[in-house]
Amino acid sequence: MTPAMTELFLSAFITLFVVIDPPGCAPIYAGLTKAATAAQARNMAIRACFIALIILLVFALFGQDLLGALHIELDAFRIAGGLMLFWIAWEMVFEKRTQRREERAEKVAATPQVEDVSVFPMAMPMLAGPGAIAAIMLLQNEAEGLEGSLVVLGALVSVLFITMLALIAAGPLIRLLGDKVEAVITRLLGVLLAALAAQYVIDGLRGSFGI
């Protein structure tokens, strides 16, 4: 892999890791699957990540065509996507995102007939939410050629694989790390995402106004 492709992979991996946020999803998943057996929890984790992968692949592969059909310029999407990711970063730093996820999880857990949480709320919207969709489309638009696209998709698969492992090991991880450590990690990831989001906005403004 060339240095440029390595840099692209690291950029895509960090962006997707921060947006999907495996450390933040693990405690939510642990709470949702308290009543499930270890095998059931493992199967739902695998299924959730697979469904999220399919959703994000669709937007990665056909997102540009969608933008073209809607007559949306790439720089405009960079600005909008950057602002959206910045909002997610703000919520991560001030723990608003975690709070919203927990409230959603409580609603699902309070509904007895809902047993399989792999599709909702795990795959959509927790893993393949608006932020992740915007991020994968931006990254694909930044990639050059087939090799660049494959590198970005490789980063996506890697992040979702790590997420799957985090969900499977959610219970032991929470007992090991504790809530305070998870909160610190989420805040640090939020600061990093804010910087990445600002860069997307700057790039979009430069392209739109020739700055």
C-alpha positions as CSV (number, residue, x, y, z in Angstrom):
1,M,0.0,0.0,0.0
2,T,1.4,3.4,-1.0
3,P,1.9,6.2,1.6
4,A,-1.1,8.0,0.1
5,M,-3.4,5.0,0.4
6,T,-2.1,4.4,4.0
7,E,-2.9,7.9,4.9
8,L,-6.4,7.6,3.3
9,F,-7.0,4.3,5.2
10,L,-6.0,5.9,8.6
11,S,-8.2,9.0,7.9
12,A,-11.2,6.9,6.9
13,F,-10.7,4.5,9.8
14,I,-10.4,7.2,12.4
15,T,-13.4,9.1,11.0
16,L,-15.6,6.1,10.9
17,F,-14.4,4.8,14.3
18,V,-15.2,8.1,15.9
19,V,-18.6,8.4,14.2
20,I,-19.8,4.8,14.8
21,D,-18.3,5.0,18.3
22,P,-17.9,1.3,19.4
23,P,-16.9,2.3,23.0
24,G,-20.2,4.2,23.2
25,C,-22.3,1.5,21.6
26,A,-21.0,-1.3,23.8
27,P,-22.7,-0.2,27.1
28,I,-26.0,0.5,25.3
29,Y,-25.9,-2.9,23.8
30,A,-25.1,-4.6,27.1
31,G,-28.1,-2.9,28.6
32,L,-30.4,-4.0,25.7
33,T,-29.3,-7.6,25.9
34,K,-29.4,-8.2,29.6
35,A,-32.2,-10.8,29.3
36,A,-30.6,-12.6,26.3
37,T,-28.3,-15.6,26.5
38,A,-24.7,-15.3,25.5
39,A,-25.4,-17.0,22.2
40,Q,-28.4,-14.7,21.5
41,A,-26.4,-11.6,22.3
42,R,-23.5,-12.8,20.1
43,N,-25.9,-13.5,17.1
44,M,-27.6,-10.2,17.4
45,A,-24.3,-8.3,17.5
46,I,-23.1,-10.1,14.3
47,R,-26.4,-9.4,12.6
48,A,-26.5,-5.8,13.6
49,C,-23.0,-5.1,12.3
50,F,-23.8,-7.0,9.0
51,I,-27.0,-5.0,8.4
52,A,-25.2,-1.7,9.2
53,L,-22.5,-2.7,6.7
54,I,-25.0,-3.3,4.0
55,I,-26.7,0.0,4.6
56,L,-23.4,1.9,4.6
57,L,-22.2,0.1,1.5
58,V,-25.3,1.2,-0.4
59,F,-24.6,4.8,0.4
60,A,-20.9,4.4,-0.2
61,L,-21.4,2.9,-3.7
62,F,-24.4,4.9,-4.9
63,G,-24.2,8.1,-2.8
64,Q,-22.5,10.1,-5.6
65,D,-25.3,9.1,-8.0
66,L,-27.8,10.3,-5.5
67,L,-26.1,13.6,-5.1
68,G,-26.0,14.0,-8.9
69,A,-29.7,13.1,-9.2
70,L,-30.5,15.8,-6.6
71,H,-28.2,18.3,-8.3
72,I,-26.2,18.7,-5.1
73,E,-22.5,19.8,-5.6
74,L,-19.8,17.9,-3.8
75,D,-18.6,21.0,-1.9
76,A,-22.1,21.7,-0.6
77,F,-22.3,18.2,0.7
78,R,-18.8,18.6,2.3
79,I,-20.1,21.7,4.2
80,A,-23.4,20.1,5.2
81,G,-21.7,16.8,6.2
82,G,-19.0,18.6,8.1
83,L,-21.6,20.6,10.1
84,M,-23.6,17.4,10.8
85,L,-20.4,15.6,12.1
86,F,-19.5,18.7,14.2
87,W,-23.0,18.5,15.8
88,I,-22.4,14.9,16.6
89,A,-18.9,15.8,18.1
90,W,-20.5,18.5,20.2
91,E,-23.0,15.9,21.6
92,M,-20.2,13.4,22.3
93,V,-18.1,16.0,24.2
94,F,-21.1,17.0,26.4
95,E,-22.5,13.4,26.6
96,K,-25.7,14.4,24.8
97,R,-25.3,11.6,22.3
98,T,-24.9,8.9,25.0
99,Q,-27.9,10.3,26.8
100,R,-30.1,10.1,23.7
101,R,-28.9,6.6,23.0
102,E,-29.7,5.5,26.5
103,E,-33.2,7.0,26.3
104,R,-33.8,5.2,23.0
105,A,-32.5,1.9,24.5
106,E,-34.8,2.3,27.6
107,K,-37.8,2.7,25.3
108,V,-36.9,-0.4,23.4
109,A,-36.2,-2.4,26.6
110,A,-39.6,-1.3,28.0
111,T,-41.4,-2.9,25.1
112,P,-41.8,-6.6,25.9
113,Q,-42.6,-7.7,22.4
114,V,-39.3,-6.3,21.0
115,E,-36.7,-9.1,21.5
116,D,-34.3,-8.7,18.6
117,V,-32.5,-5.4,18.8
118,S,-30.1,-6.1,15.9
119,V,-32.1,-4.1,13.3
120,F,-33.6,-1.4,15.6
121,P,-32.0,0.4,17.4
122,M,-28.5,-1.2,16.9
123,A,-28.0,-1.4,13.1
124,M,-30.2,1.7,12.4
125,P,-29.8,4.3,13.7
126,M,-27.0,3.6,16.2
127,L,-24.4,2.1,13.9
128,A,-25.6,3.3,10.4
129,G,-27.1,6.6,11.5
130,P,-27.1,9.9,9.6
131,G,-23.6,10.7,10.8
132,A,-22.1,7.4,9.6
133,I,-23.9,7.8,6.2
134,A,-22.6,11.3,5.7
135,A,-19.1,10.2,6.7
136,I,-18.9,7.3,4.3
137,M,-20.2,9.4,1.4
138,L,-17.7,12.1,2.1
139,L,-14.8,9.6,2.4
140,Q,-15.8,7.9,-0.9
141,N,-16.0,11.3,-2.6
142,E,-12.5,12.1,-1.3
143,A,-11.1,8.7,-2.5
144,E,-9.5,8.7,-6.0
145,G,-10.0,5.7,-8.3
146,L,-10.9,2.1,-7.6
147,E,-8.0,1.6,-5.2
148,G,-9.0,4.6,-3.1
149,S,-12.6,3.4,-2.9
150,L,-11.5,-0.1,-1.8
151,V,-9.3,1.4,0.9
152,V,-12.2,3.4,2.3
153,L,-14.4,0.3,2.2
154,G,-11.7,-1.7,3.9
155,A,-11.6,0.9,6.7
156,L,-15.4,0.6,7.0
157,V,-15.2,-3.2,7.3
158,S,-12.4,-2.9,9.8
159,V,-14.4,-0.5,12.0
160,L,-17.5,-2.6,11.9
161,F,-15.5,-5.7,12.7
162,I,-14.1,-4.0,15.8
163,T,-17.6,-2.8,16.7
164,M,-18.9,-6.4,16.4
165,L,-16.2,-7.6,18.8
166,A,-17.0,-4.7,21.2
167,L,-20.7,-5.6,21.2
168,I,-20.0,-9.3,21.7
169,A,-17.7,-8.4,24.7
170,A,-19.9,-5.6,25.8
171,G,-20.8,-7.0,29.3
172,P,-17.2,-7.9,30.3
173,L,-15.9,-4.6,28.8
174,I,-18.2,-2.5,30.9
175,R,-17.3,-4.3,34.0
176,L,-13.6,-3.8,33.2
177,L,-13.6,-0.2,32.0
178,G,-16.4,1.3,34.0
179,D,-18.7,4.2,33.1
180,K,-16.1,6.9,33.8
181,V,-13.5,5.5,31.5
182,E,-16.1,5.1,28.7
183,A,-17.2,8.7,29.2
184,V,-13.6,9.9,28.9
185,I,-13.0,7.9,25.7
186,T,-16.2,9.3,24.2
187,R,-15.2,12.9,25.0
188,L,-11.7,12.4,23.5
189,L,-13.2,10.9,20.3
190,G,-15.7,13.9,20.2
191,V,-12.8,16.4,20.2
192,L,-11.1,14.5,17.4
193,L,-14.3,14.3,15.3
194,A,-14.8,18.1,15.8
195,A,-11.4,18.8,14.2
196,L,-12.2,16.4,11.3
197,A,-15.6,18.0,10.8
198,A,-14.1,21.5,10.7
199,Q,-11.6,20.3,8.0
200,Y,-14.5,19.1,5.9
201,V,-16.3,22.5,6.2
202,I,-13.0,24.3,5.4
203,D,-12.5,22.2,2.3
204,G,-16.1,22.8,1.2
205,L,-15.8,26.5,1.6
206,R,-12.5,26.6,-0.3
207,G,-14.0,24.6,-3.2
208,S,-17.2,26.7,-3.3
209,F,-15.7,30.2,-3.1
210,G,-12.2,29.5,-4.4
211,I,-10.5,30.5,-1.1
